[in-house]
Amino acid sequence: MTLRKYYAHIITLLMLAFAGSVQAQDSSEQDELNQFMNLLEQQTSLATDTRINADFVPGMLSVLSAKQMERRGFRTLWEALASLPGVQATMNETGMRSITVRGIGNLFEPNKVKLLLNGKALNASASATTGTLYDTPIEQIERVEFIRGPGSAIYGEFAFAGVVNVITRRQGEHYSAGIESGEGYTFSALFSYADPDGDFKTSINVAASQSEGEDISSGIDRSPVGIPSYAPGPINNKRDFVSAILSVENGDLNALLQIQQSNRGDHFGTNNLLPLDDRQTVISESVISADISQSFQLDEDLIGKWSLNLLNNETEQNSLFLGDAENFGGLGPEDDIVADSLLEEQRIEAQINLQYEVSAHKLFGALIFTEVEVRDAEQFINLITPAGPPAPTLNEFPTPVDDSDERSSVSLVLQDEYRIDDRLTLTAGLRYDNYEDIDSNVSPRIALVWRRSDQHIFKTQLARAFKPPSLIEDNGSLELEIESETNDTLEFGHIYHGADLVLRNTIYFSKLDNLILFQDFAPFGFYNSGSFDLRGYELEVEKSIDSEWDINASLSLQDYVDDKLPGATPWMLKLGVEYALMPLTALHLQVNSFGSRDREEADTRGDFEQTTQADLSLRMQNFNDIDGLTFRAGILNVLDEDLKHPAPFDTYPDDYPYSDGAMLWAQFIYRP
């Protein structure tokens, strides 16, 4: 992008701001008070499974409201999470989005976070993650709750480095439509109904997006000299997404159906050999979650809830490019080597929990039964053997998991919130997970929260988290028995609440044991590595200046004491600045900067360089004097940087580029 175009984009945003809000009215004093109280008293149940103030929960919890995400110019959950302290957005060679937290989960194996949609787990046991949730548009979301650090004491497996819970909108009505660079469009709608004379409520929340993708050149791939290659060339970064969430409530009885599907091109290729850019989606991930639950009260101090959940995870790959025929011993112009595969698993979970309040104690217990079954696993490749030569037709090959694989578990959760006095609360608990096929795990947690005054809150926590080997890791283990990863973390926090200033400080020390890594040379497979000691510091600042400026910033420092983990950055700096151009119209600048990152030990390239992404957005409420109509527009990568994700050694020498210039988007949201 030329400098002239760069300034033209900014001028266009400013002109739109002044053109649409000349007659906008000031928000009422009550609205301003409500906004302040919402910030101060954000409520969540994520950290303890009992509802208390977000700043009073053990550990460090971030809550992003729908209004905050809309004001800050975020489009998807992935973009919103990237603005939080200690979080790094990542993408692998096939374009799968994920995050790492506090440097845990290096950029090539970032499956260390528990993912919840309306409190229902989406992680697949086969892969330990899912790629659909990160594409969720913010128009569907009411709020995002995010725990940094261990969460297994409540949420069990996969809550290793953090827990993300996305709460979607269920009330009101809205419609949105937008466009973006790369021939992209977005759409969402929410419909709800509540019986004015009864307890019946229902809502349907839907969203869809499609993008042909930006024109981005791959650079050279890992093809041997003399072997035909499509690189350097354009990457196939086409992406589609659909989401539908149906909620039905009748008194204490609730039913929830959640469907998400994400389709994408294969980007840089599953073997780090660039596929032909035919702008087709070849990888499809889908989740279907059906849940029914009912709350009950046994007496004045004893309440409970039972739930039954069915989760179906499916990953399908069609004509996934594996390489040129000559990479597999072909001698002539045979067709490319491609794979068709399907992996489907089903999880059934039954849970009952009880909460009992007596004197200064709030006791919580839960019993959970889980059964996971691989329903289908198949793979077809046009090869005769895995090493070649090419075959004229697709032949069946072994899969990373078998269609007979199963995993069952029984879990027990116990917790006591003991209010020592009006300002001091002790939380102690543990979770026991007993697996049929792997070792059992105990995840204890003890935490102290001291509200010294209305302005100062001190907290400390010692907790353990675990991540069991996924079915893929367990089946591909180089060892007789691969063990669960564990994360023991001690953290100290301080929160200051002033009239127009909020400060959050956190110091943490983590010991990571048995991290599961992949050996990418013969014999290939997964193994447990040694221990890693990690320490870090996080600072968050929220500051309002007059009625025109709002600033939110964070600094994250992290250090592996005795060793270094590839892809982990020593520091992150996040800055969000909002300026009110006039009533109901504001500009927002979001800057995310990451320090240089270490490569793998055998990698002869220098460190992955520091990267900075700056995004500028505009928000105009009551656009063109239409009540309830909001216009948003933005420029991603406004500094016109070449942005990349690190690539493993001996793959793409110049890493994985995902933006080589500014990208534009615009959106209308209407809430009657």
Secondary structure by P-SEA (a helix, b strand, c coil): ccaaaaaaaaaaaaaaaaacccccccccaaaaaaaaaaaacccccccccccccccccccbbbbbcaaaaaaaccccaaaaaaacccccccccccccccccccccccccccccbbbbccccccccccccccccccccccccccbbbbbccccccccccccccbbbbbbbbcccccccccccccbbbbbbbbbbccccccccccccccbbbbbcccccccccccccccccccccccccbbbbbbbbbbbbbcccbbbbbbbbbbbbccccccccccccccccccbbbbbbbbbbbbbbbcccccccccbbbbbbbbbbbcccccccccccccccccccbbbbbbbbbbbbbbbbbbbbbccccbbbbbbbbbbbbbccccccccccccccccccbbbbbbccccccbbbbbbbbbbbbbccccccbbbbbbbbbbbbccbbbbbbbbbbccccccccbbbbcccbbbbbcccaaaaaaccccbbbbbbbbbbbcbbbbbcccbbbbbbbbbbbbccccccccccccbbbbbbbbbbbbbbbbbbbbccccbbbbbbbbbbbcccccccccccbbbbbbbbbccccccbbbbbbbbbcbbbcccccccccccbbbbbbbbcccccccccccbbbbbbccccccccccccccccccccccccccbbbbbccccccc
